[in-house]
Amino acid sequence: MKKFLKEFEEFALKGNMIDLAVGMIIGSAFNGLVKSMVDNLIMPLLGLVMGKMDFSNLFIALNGVSYATLKEAQEAAAPVFAYGLFITEIINFLIMAFVVFLFVKEINLLRTRGKKEEPAPAPAPTEKECPYCKSKIAIDAVRCPHCTSILDESVFAETK
């Protein structure tokens, strides 16, 4: 048990737990901000464009009774298929995913901005040219397979 407590203390003091807590708090606040933006700005505009439609009241009562609003159906304890609220949550998710994508993309740009990639070294040659017939042959060949000339290093030194 002492070992477990010591490991937990090391984990907490390294800052991992504090970083996690800060991330959770900021994420929660950001989620509230996005939800408010979708509920109070985007959905009313979308409803206006679609003919003054209120997405929060798009539902189907599964008991066959007609209700004027979702709240009325919920107060009557009727089972409802609230697809308008689902559409709102999908929009919330898409905005949140887009913002996270932009954030991660920017972080990756910042990480790679200072680093310059060195060009890869040129691969070692695998072929050479026969000095007699000018055909391509393997780099370690001692005889040309095309003209059958014997190739020694002195011949290549002369042609360079």
N, C-alpha and C positions, 0 to 999 in steps of 0.2 A: 504494500500500500504506500510505503514511503517513496518507493521508486516512481510510482504513478503520480504522486503529488509533486515530486521534484520535476518530472517531465512536464506536468501541467504548468508549474511555475515558470520553467524555462520557455515554454510556448507563450505564455501570457506576457512575459517580460521582453520577449524578442520583438513585440509589437504586432505580431500576426493577429492576435485577438482584437487589438485596438483598431488596426487597419480594417478588419472584417466588420467591426461594429460601426466604424465611420462609413464604410461602403453601404452597409444596410440602412443606416439613417438617411444618407444622401439618396439612395435608391428609392426609399419609401417616400421621401419628400418629392422626388422627381416624378414618381408614379402619381402622386396626388396632383401635381402640376399638369401632367399630361391628361389625366382623367378630367380635370376641370376644363382644360382647353378643348377636349373633345366634346364634353357634355354641354359647355356653355358657348362655344364658338363654332366648332366645326359642324356638329349635328344640327343646330338651328339653321345654319347657312345651307347645309345639305337638304334639310327639310323644306326650306324656302324654295330652293331650286327645283325640288321635286313636287311642288304644289302645296306648300304649307303642311307638309306631312310631319307628324310628331313621332319620331322613332321610338320613344320610350313607351308609346301606347300601341305599338304594333304587336299584336298577340292573337292567339287563337285559343278560345276557351274550349277545353277538351270535354266538358260535360254537356255541350250543345246549347247552353244558355248564352244569350247575347249580353255583353256588358259594355258600358260606354268607355270605361278606362281600365287600365291594368290594375290600378289601385282598388277599384270597385270589385274586380274579379278576385283579387287576393283577399280582400276583406270578407268576401263570401266563401272563402276557402275553396274556390274552384280550381281544379287543375288547369294550368295554362301553359301554352307553348309560346314563350316570350321571345320571339325571334328578333324584335326590334332592339331589345337589350343586348342580345347576342351580336347583332350587327355593330352596335356601339362598342362592345368589348373587342371585336375584331379590329375596328379602327384604332382603338387604344393600343392593341398589340402591335399593329403595323407601324404606328408612329414610334412606339417605344423601340421596336426592333430597328427601325431606320436610324434613330438617334444613337443607339448603341453601335450600329454599323459605322456611322460617321465618327463616333468617338474612337473606336478601335482602329479605324483607318488612319485617323490623325495621330494616334499614339504610335502606330507602326511607322508613319512618315517621320516623326520626331526621332524615333530610335535609329532609323537608317540614314537620316540627313547628315550626320557627322561622319559616317563611315563611307569611305570610298572603296569600291570593289577593285581589287587588283586584277589586271587581265591575266587569264590563264596562260601559262607558258606554252609556246608553240610545241606541238608534238614532234618527237624525234622523227627524222625522215625514215621511211621504210623502203624507198626505192632510190636507185641512182641511174644515171644514163650511161649506156655503153659508149665509150669514146670512138668506137669504130663504126657501128651501125646506127647509133643514136636512139636505140630502143630502150624502154624502161625495163630495168631488171631489179631483182631483190638486192638490198643493200649489202648483204654478206655473200653475194655470188662471186665465185672466182673464175667462172667461165660464162660467157654470154650464151643463153639458150637459143638466140636467134642466129648469130653469125659464128658461134662456137669459138670466138677469140678468147684467149687466156687473159684474164684481167689481173694485173698486179697493181699494187698501190702506186708504183712509180708512173704508170700510165695516167692515173687520175691526177697525180700531182702535176704532170705536164700540161694537162688540158685545162687546169684551173687558172 
